[in-house]
Amino acid sequence: MLGARILLGVAESMVLVGSLTWALTTLGSALSWRVLVLQGGAMHLGLILGALVGIRIESAFDLIAVPLSILTVPLVAMLLVSRIEKEDRPPSLKKITALEILSRIWRPGLVLALATTLLASTVFLLVPVKAAEYWRMPWSAFGALVLGNLCARISTWHWPGRRGGGSLLVISLGIEACGQASLLTATGPVAQLPGTFLTGLGYSLIFPILGMAVLRRLAPDSHDRTIGGYSAFQDLAIGIVLPATAVALASLTAS
């Protein structure tokens, strides 16, 4: 079971980064902001819809129906992808090393990792612990988190790529921190929802804002590896928070 989940996690990361880099290289740098915003919004919408639909499938059919659905959805995606015209691009004349890419993106990547740690702690620790006091399943809180994310993405996807910048990043981080503070002090199910909503609202634009900064630091012909390395900071943060959360939950349960 653990091995299967690891493989699913690796596959998910490859699909997300692959689709993102494909859209960036195909549509060009002029539409980078829209690609970063819309792709992330679709991902978060898919997460909450997938969780809700998965529960329905499991309760209506059988446990085996869930993995069968997991196999079916990528096949449909592959069919859609096969119908998209592929654009031939000449190989880059200047080769840039992975170490050089890392040296240029590590600062935005570190900020992304720290912001992701706050989000991951909400999803994996604060929400379940708080919701356990009031609900059997914390879907209302998760829904508020995704709703906040989508509200920010829908209202800003049409912006020019250079709008906002550093000031918008500071505002986003501040909103996310306010959401965390509200969630920590929540004393009931209704009081918990604003905290998760603000956390999703604040975190939503951090990835595209820093992503635009990262893309500007390197030439367009290396954007595929650049965005892949940048996304790794997000995955690394989640990978650190998950075991830390397991330890924290175990200690809370023991006490």
C-alpha positions in Angstrom: 0.0 0.0 0.0 2.8 2.4 0.9 4.6 1.6 -2.4 1.5 2.3 -4.4 0.9 5.6 -2.7 4.5 6.6 -3.4 4.1 5.7 -7.1 0.9 7.7 -7.3 2.6 10.7 -5.7 5.5 10.5 -8.2 3.1 10.1 -11.1 1.0 13.1 -9.9 4.0 15.3 -9.6 5.2 14.3 -13.1 1.8 15.0 -14.6 1.5 18.4 -12.9 5.0 19.6 -13.9 4.8 18.1 -17.3 1.4 19.8 -18.1 2.7 23.1 -16.7 5.9 23.1 -18.7 4.1 22.0 -21.8 1.7 24.9 -21.6 4.5 27.4 -20.8 6.7 26.3 -23.8 3.7 26.0 -26.2 1.9 29.2 -25.4 5.0 31.4 -24.8 6.2 33.7 -22.1 3.5 36.3 -22.8 0.8 34.0 -21.3 2.9 32.6 -18.5 0.8 34.3 -15.8 -2.4 32.8 -17.1 -0.9 29.4 -17.4 0.4 29.4 -13.8 -2.9 30.7 -12.4 -5.3 28.5 -14.4 -3.3 25.3 -14.1 -3.1 25.6 -10.3 -6.8 26.5 -10.1 -7.7 23.4 -12.1 -5.4 21.2 -9.9 -7.1 22.4 -6.6 -10.6 22.0 -8.1 -9.7 18.5 -9.2 -8.4 17.6 -5.7 -11.7 18.5 -3.9 -13.9 17.1 -6.7 -11.8 13.9 -6.8 -12.1 13.5 -3.0 -15.9 14.0 -3.0 -16.5 11.8 -6.1 -14.2 9.1 -4.7 -16.3 8.9 -1.5 -19.5 8.6 -3.6 -18.0 5.9 -5.8 -16.8 3.9 -2.8 -20.1 4.1 -1.0 -22.2 3.4 -4.1 -20.1 0.5 -5.6 -17.2 -1.2 -4.0 -13.7 -0.4 -2.8 -12.2 -1.7 -6.1 -14.2 1.0 -8.0 -11.9 3.7 -6.7 -8.6 2.4 -8.1 -10.5 1.6 -11.4 -11.6 5.2 -11.5 -8.0 6.3 -10.8 -6.9 4.3 -13.9 -9.7 5.6 -16.1 -9.2 9.3 -15.6 -5.6 9.4 -16.8 -6.7 7.4 -19.9 -9.3 10.1 -20.7 -6.6 12.8 -20.2 -4.2 11.0 -22.5 -6.9 10.8 -25.2 -7.4 14.6 -24.9 -3.7 15.3 -25.0 -3.2 13.1 -28.1 -5.6 15.5 -30.0 -3.6 18.6 -29.3 -1.2 19.7 -32.0 2.4 19.5 -31.0 4.8 22.3 -31.9 8.3 21.5 -33.0 10.9 23.6 -31.3 14.6 23.7 -32.1 16.9 22.6 -29.3 18.6 25.2 -27.1 22.0 26.3 -28.4 23.2 27.3 -24.9 23.1 24.5 -22.4 22.6 25.6 -18.8 23.4 23.3 -15.9 21.0 22.2 -13.2 23.3 23.8 -10.6 23.1 27.2 -12.4 19.3 27.0 -12.5 19.2 26.2 -8.8 21.5 29.1 -8.0 19.0 31.5 -9.7 15.8 30.1 -8.3 16.5 29.0 -4.8 15.4 32.2 -3.1 11.9 32.3 -4.7 11.8 28.5 -4.2 12.6 28.8 -0.5 9.7 31.4 0.0 7.4 29.0 -1.8 8.5 26.1 0.4 7.8 28.1 3.6 4.4 29.2 2.4 3.6 25.6 1.4 4.6 24.4 4.8 1.9 26.7 6.3 -0.7 25.3 3.8 0.3 21.7 4.3 0.2 22.1 8.1 -3.4 23.3 7.7 -4.5 20.5 5.4 -2.7 17.7 7.3 -2.7 18.8 10.9 -4.8 21.8 11.9 -7.9 21.0 10.0 -8.1 17.3 11.0 -7.4 18.0 14.6 -9.8 20.9 14.8 -12.5 19.2 12.8 -12.3 16.0 14.9 -13.8 18.1 17.7 -16.9 18.9 15.6 -17.3 16.7 12.5 -16.6 13.1 11.5 -15.2 14.3 8.1 -13.8 17.9 7.7 -15.0 18.3 4.1 -16.5 21.7 4.9 -13.1 23.1 6.0 -11.4 21.6 2.9 -14.1 23.0 0.7 -13.5 26.5 2.2 -9.8 26.1 1.6 -10.3 25.3 -2.1 -13.0 28.0 -2.5 -10.5 30.6 -1.2 -7.9 29.3 -3.7 -10.3 29.4 -6.6 -11.7 32.9 -5.7 -8.2 34.4 -5.9 -7.4 32.5 -9.2 -10.6 33.3 -11.0 -10.3 37.0 -10.1 -6.7 37.4 -11.2 -6.1 35.0 -14.2 -6.6 37.8 -16.7 -4.1 40.1 -15.2 -0.9 41.1 -17.1 2.0 39.1 -15.9 3.9 42.0 -14.4 1.0 43.3 -12.2 1.3 43.0 -8.5 4.8 41.6 -8.0 6.4 42.0 -4.6 3.5 44.0 -3.0 1.0 41.3 -4.0 3.3 38.6 -2.6 3.5 40.4 0.8 -0.3 40.8 0.9 -0.8 37.1 0.0 1.6 35.9 2.7 -0.2 38.2 5.2 -3.6 36.8 4.3 -2.3 33.3 4.6 -0.8 34.1 8.1 -4.1 35.6 9.2 -5.9 32.4 8.1 -3.5 30.4 10.2 -4.0 32.6 13.2 -7.8 32.4 12.8 -7.7 28.6 12.5 -5.5 28.2 15.6 -8.0 30.2 17.7 -11.2 28.7 16.2 -13.5 27.3 18.8 -16.3 25.9 16.6 -17.1 24.5 13.2 -18.3 27.9 11.9 -15.3 29.7 13.3 -12.9 27.3 11.5 -14.2 28.0 8.0 -12.9 31.6 7.7 -9.4 30.4 8.7 -9.3 27.8 6.0 -10.8 30.1 3.5 -8.2 32.8 4.2 -5.4 30.3 4.1 -6.4 29.1 0.6 -7.0 32.7 -0.5 -3.6 33.9 0.6 -1.6 30.9 -0.6 -3.3 30.8 -4.0 -1.3 33.4 -5.8 2.1 32.7 -4.1 3.0 30.0 -6.6 2.3 32.1 -9.8 3.8 35.3 -8.4 7.1 33.6 -7.5 6.8 31.5 -10.6 6.8 34.6 -12.8 9.9 35.8 -10.9 11.6 32.5 -11.5 10.8 32.5 -15.3 12.2 36.0 -15.7 15.6 34.9 -14.4 16.2 32.4 -17.2 15.8 32.3 -21.0 12.5 30.9 -22.4 14.3 27.8 -23.9 15.1 26.6 -20.3 11.7 27.3 -18.8 10.8 23.6 -18.7 13.7 22.7 -16.4 13.3 26.0 -14.5 9.6 25.4 -13.6 10.4 21.8 -12.8 13.1 22.8 -10.3 10.9 25.5 -8.9 8.0 23.1 -8.3 10.3 20.7 -6.5 10.5 23.2 -3.6 6.8 22.8 -3.2 7.0 19.0 -3.3 9.9 19.1 -0.8 8.0 21.2 1.7 5.0 18.8 1.5 7.4 15.8 1.9 8.8 17.3 5.0 5.5 18.3 6.5 3.8 14.9 6.0 6.1 12.9 8.3 6.3 15.7 10.8 2.5 15.8 10.9 2.4 12.1 11.5 4.7 12.5 14.4 2.7 15.4 15.8 -0.6 13.5 15.4 0.9 10.5 17.1 2.1 12.6 20.1 -1.3 14.2 20.4 -3.1 10.9 20.3 -0.7 9.5 22.9 -1.2 12.4 25.2 
